Amino acid sequence: MKENDLLERYPEIAELLRGRSLSYPIETKAAFIEQMAASSDQVVFRGRSYDARFGAGLIPDFFFPLASEEDLVTKVAELLISRGLLPLA
């Protein structure tokens, strides 16, 4: 599946990433949190605003490194599916 397909399939994830200037690869969770917070103090998920550091901190350590935006989208989708926040494809 192509990156654009993933972003179309999971618009909630696309909305989280939109406007973020993430630079890949992202080697560590700490680097990811810093990049997410650098773009904005807040992220919006399902119409609610959350602290960007808090939201980025929900990504498990074992997801790193992140090789690309596609890798990030895939892993975030898997996390949301496993938590029952997205339907199983």
N, C-alpha and C positions, 0 to 999 in steps of 0.2 A: 504494500500500500504506500502511495506517495504521501509526502508531507502535506500537500494541499488537501488530499483526501482525508487525512486524519483531522485536519483543522475544520473541514466541512462536516465531518462525522461527529466531532465533539466541539460544537461552537462555544460551549462554556469554557473550555480550555483555551480556545483561540482568543476569547475575550480577556482571559487572564494574561495572555502573552502579548496582546496587542499593545503597541506603544512602548514595550520594553526593549531596551537595546542590549540584549544579552550577547555575550561574546563566547563562542564555543571553541574548543572544549571547555567545560567547567569541571575542574578537577575535584573540588570538595564542596560539601554542604555549606561551609562558611563562605566560600567564594560565591556560591549561588545566592545566599541570603544577602550578601553585600550588593550583588548586581541587581537583584530584585528591588532592594530598598533604594538604590541609587536613582532609579527612574521615577519613583514616587513613594510616598509614605504609605499609600493605601493600594489594595487590590480589591477588585469587585468580583464577587462570585454569587451568581443567582440574585443579582440586584442588591446585595448587601456589601457594605464596605468593611474590609478587615485590614489590620496592620500588616504591611508587606513583610516585615520580618517574621511575624507570627505565621503567616500563611506559607512563606518559603520554608520555615522551620518544620512544617508538617511533612515535608518530603524526607523519607528515610535515608539515613547515611549510606545504606547499601545500594542506593540508586546511582551513586557517583562512582566514576566520572560520568558526565553527560557529554556524549560525543557531538550532538547536533540538536537542533530544534525538534527534529523528528523523534530523536531518542527521548527528549524531554516530554513531548506530547504523548508518546507511547507509554512511558512510565507513569505519568500523571493519570492517564486514562485507566491504566491497570490499577492504580491506587484507588481512584474514585469508584471503579467497579467493585473492587474488593471490600470497600466500605459501604456498598449499597447506594452510592450517590449517583451512579450512572447505570443504565441497564446493560446486561451482558450482551455483547454483540452477537 
